[in-house]
Amino acid sequence: MGYCQDDQLVNKICDLYEKISKLETLKPCTDVDTLFKQLVSTCIPPNPNIDVTKMSENIQEMRSNLIKICGEAEGYLEHHFSSILTSFEDNPLHHLNLFPYYNNYLKLSKLEFDLLEQNLNGSVPKTVAFIGSGPLPLTSVVLASSHLKDSVFHNFDIDPSANSVAARLVSSDPDLSQRMFFHTVDVMDVTESLKGFDVVFLAALVGMDKKEKVKVIEHLEKHMSPGALLMLRSAHGPRAFLYPIVEPCDLQGFEVLSVYHPTDEVINSIVITRKLGGDGNGVVHDHIDQASDLACNCSTIHVIMNKKKSIIEEFAGANEEQLT
């Protein structure tokens, strides 16, 4: 096989990688579901002896490929279930429990909210950005509906089909349809508008390798407001075969406030940071108008109009600087 060391756990992961890489498709089906369930169950048990950063170049190469495969499969899975959910005649959000990992998102979102609450000093974020929201934006939906019930959420994804189905998912909800917006744009093209957010979430699979991840973080550091919070997802131990790792040294310009490594079925670690230079309360209300008037050059903004039960696409052609 060429990739594997003697470690039994790593050997098993390598074996699963070989089988997964030979699949004809990564779209949901019996073979795909079975192999990825085996992979997840193999990687979930905490193992402090596993440090992927210290493994051989062959293992590093396999891990990098596996993370990309997992990301592609996750996208197909979310598209599949988002399409199923939007087929319901009533509110699709009433059926989120059909998604097999929904309970994981409930737990993850509660953990993230608790960490946010601990570091906001009693303030409530008015505007939240989620970068890499995908076709099934469960974190935004759970946070908006259960924890941050007055906050406005702006979801960013580079894939127009993901945003289209995600927007349909919340379009019939009388509350979230008024507080949740979807922007089709590469976050590297979003600049001034980032200053308008109190909290920015960065999805685990935005930047699938170290170089790409650090590039995105540096961009956020350049354009976020001082004092704003950046929430990131990382991975620890064998879970790092599924998702990229974010280390404190990757977060130049941010103060690392907390790092949390779950030991249950929640896979992602949570890193919460604050952009240096603020007053420490993590809220940047001076810039709220910039987020409210958000428009990104050459982006598609999906605005959900609940009364019409439809999605209106506005094509913003003007420069951000002229509109913020």
N, C-alpha and C positions, 0 to 999 in steps of 0.2 A: 504493500500500500504506500510506503514511503513517507507518510506524514507522521506516524505515531511513535510515541515514546512508550516506555514500559508501563507507565501508570495505567492501572486498569480502567479508571474512569475516563481518562483521556483517550484510551484505546476505544472505548465504547462510543464516545462522541465522534471519533474519527470514522468508525465503522458506519455510524448513522449518516455522517456527512457523505461518505461514498455512496450509500444507497439513495440519499436525497438528491445528490447531484446527477444521478442517472434517471431520475423521474422524467417522464415525457412532458409533464405539466406541473405547475405549482398551484394551479387552481384547486379549490376544495373538491376532494373526492376521497374515496376510501383509503387508497394508498397514501396520499398526501397527509390526510388527517392522522392516520396510524403512525407514520414515521415522525411527524412533528410532535405528536403527543409523547412518543417515546423520547424524543430529544429533550423536550421541556422537562419531563419527569426525571431525566438523567441529570440535567443541569441545575434543577431547583435545590436539592439538598445542600445546605451550607457546608463548605469545605475550606477552612482557612489555609490549608496547605496548597491550594490551587492558586497560582499567580500566573496568569497568562502572559504577563509582560516579561517574564523571565524564561519562557519556554523557547524552544528552538525556532529557527527561521521557518522551517517546514510547518511547524504547528501554527506559527503566526500567520503564515500564508493561508493555511486551511481555515483558521478562525476568521480571517478577513473575508474569505469567500463565503463562509457559512453565514456570517452576519448579513451579507448582501442577499443571499438566498432567502434567509429568514425575513428580511425586509420586503422582498418581492412577494413572498407567500403571504405575509401579513396584509399587504395591500390588497391582494386578491380576496383574502378572507373577509376583510372589512367591506370591500365593494360588494361581495356576495350577500352579506347579511344586511347591509344598508339597502340594497335593492329589494330584499325580502321585506324589510320593515316598511319601506315606502309604498309597498303594494297594499298595505292595510287601508281600509276606507276611513277608519277613525284615526286618532292621533298615533303616529308610529312610535312615539316615545313611551307609550303605554306598554310596548312589547319588547323593550330593550333586553329583558331577561332571556330572550331567545338566543342572544349572542353568547357563545360558550364561555367567554372570559369576562362577562359582565360583572360578576362578583369581585373579580380581581380589580377592575376599574373602580368599583365602589370603595374598596379598601384603599387603593392607591390614592384616589382623590381625597379621601378623608385624611390620610397621612399628610398629603401635601397641604391641605387646608389647615390642619393643626400646626404644621411648621410655619405656614404663613402667619397665622394668628399670633403665634409666639413672637414673631419678629416685626409685626406691624404696629405694636404698641397701642392697640386700641383703635387704630385707624382702619377704615374699610376701603379697599381699592375701588375706584369708580370705573376704571378702564383696565381691561386685561387683554393681553395678546397671547395667542397660542400659535407658535410657528411649527408647521408640519402637522396640521390638524387632521388631514386625511379624509377619507370618505365616510368614516364613522367617528365623529369627534366626541367620543364618550367623556373624556376628561372635561372638556368645556361644558357639555350638557349636564354632567353630574355636579360640577362646581356651581354652575349657574342656577340649577334647579334646587339644589339641596344646601349649599353653603354660602354662596355669594349672590344672594337673591336680588340685589339691587345693582349689581355691577353689569357693565356692558362688555361683551366679549367680541373681539375681532380675531377671526381665525384665518391664518395664512397658509396657503398650500400652492405649490407650483403646478399642480395637476388640475386642469379645468374640469375634468370628469369627476374627480374626487370632490371638488367644491360644489359641483352641480347636484350630485346625489346627497351630499351633506346638507345643503340648503333645503332640499325637498324634505329632508328628515325632520326639520324643525319648523317648516313653513306653516303647519296647521296647529302649532302650539300657540295659544293666545299670549303667553308670557314670553317665551324664548324667541318667538318670531320678531319681537320688538327690541330684543337686547342682544341678538347674535347676528354677526355679519361675517361674510366669507370673501376673501380677497385672493384672486388668482395672480400670484406674482412670486418671483424669486426674492427671498428675504434680503439677498445681497443688493437688490435694487431699491429697498426701502430704507430711507435715510431719516429725513427730518421728522417723519410721522412717528418714528420710534420714541421720540421724546415725550409723546403724549400718553404713554402707558405707565401706570403705577406698578404693574407686575407683568413680566414677560415669561412665558413658559416655552422651553425649547424641547421639542419631541426627541426621543431617544435616537431615532433613525434619521434625523437631520444632521448630516455630516457622518457618514458611516465609517470613516477612518480618522485617525488622529489629526492628520493634516487638514482635512475638510472641516472637522469639528472645531478646531482651534481657529480656523479662518472665519467661521460663522460667529464664534464667541468674540473675536477681535472686532468684527463689524458691529455687533451689538454693543460692545463697550464703547465704541467710537460714537454711537448715535443715541443710546439710551440716556435718560436724564440722570444726573447724580441723585443718589438716594433711592432710585427705583430698584425693585427686586427682580432678580433673574432666577427662575426655577429650572433646574436641569435634571435629566434622568441619566443615570449611569448604571453600572453593573459591577458585581463583586463576586470573587471566587469563580466557580464554574459557570455562573450565569453570564460571565463576560464572553462566553462562546456564542451568546445570543444577541447581545447588545454591546455597543461601544462603551469604553470606560472614559469618564471625565475625572481628571485629577486636579487638585488645587493649583498645580503649576500651570494648568491650561487656562486659568481664570485670572490673567493679569488685568488689573484695573477693577477687580471686584474683591470685596471682602467676603470670605467664606464664612457663613453664619452657622451652618449645620450640615452634616452629612449623615444620612440614615440608611443603613443596610437592613432591609427586611429579612426575616428568616422563615417566613411562611410562604404561601403560594404567590404572593406579590413578587414579581421577578425584579423589577427595576429598583435600584438604589435612588435616593433623592438627595440632591444637592441644592441648597438655597444660599444665594449670595446677594450682596447689595453693591450696586455701582458706587464706587468711591466718590466722595466729594459732596454728598448730600448732608441733610441735617439729621439723618438717622431714623426718621419715622417711616421711610419706605413709600411715601405717598407724594406724588408730583402733580398736584391739582392745578398748578400754574399753567400746565400744558394740555389740559383736558380738551380745549377747543381744537388742538392739532389732531388729536385722535378722533374727535367727533366728526371733523371735516375730512377724515382720512381719504386720500386719493393717491394712488401710486402710478407713476408714469408707465403707460403701456400695460396696465393691469385691468383685469375684469373684476368688478365689484358686484357680488350677488346680494341684492337687498331684498329681504323677505317682507312682503306686504301681506299681512294676515287677512285684512279685510277682503282682498281680492283672491286670497288663497293661491297666489301665483308668485313666481320668481321674476324679478325685473333685473336685467343685466344692464349696468351702466358702464359704458366704456370711457374711462377717464383719459383724456388725451393731453390735459394740461400738466405742467410740471408741478411737483409737490410743493416747491417753494412758493408758487403762486397761489396755492390753495390752502396752505396751512398758516 
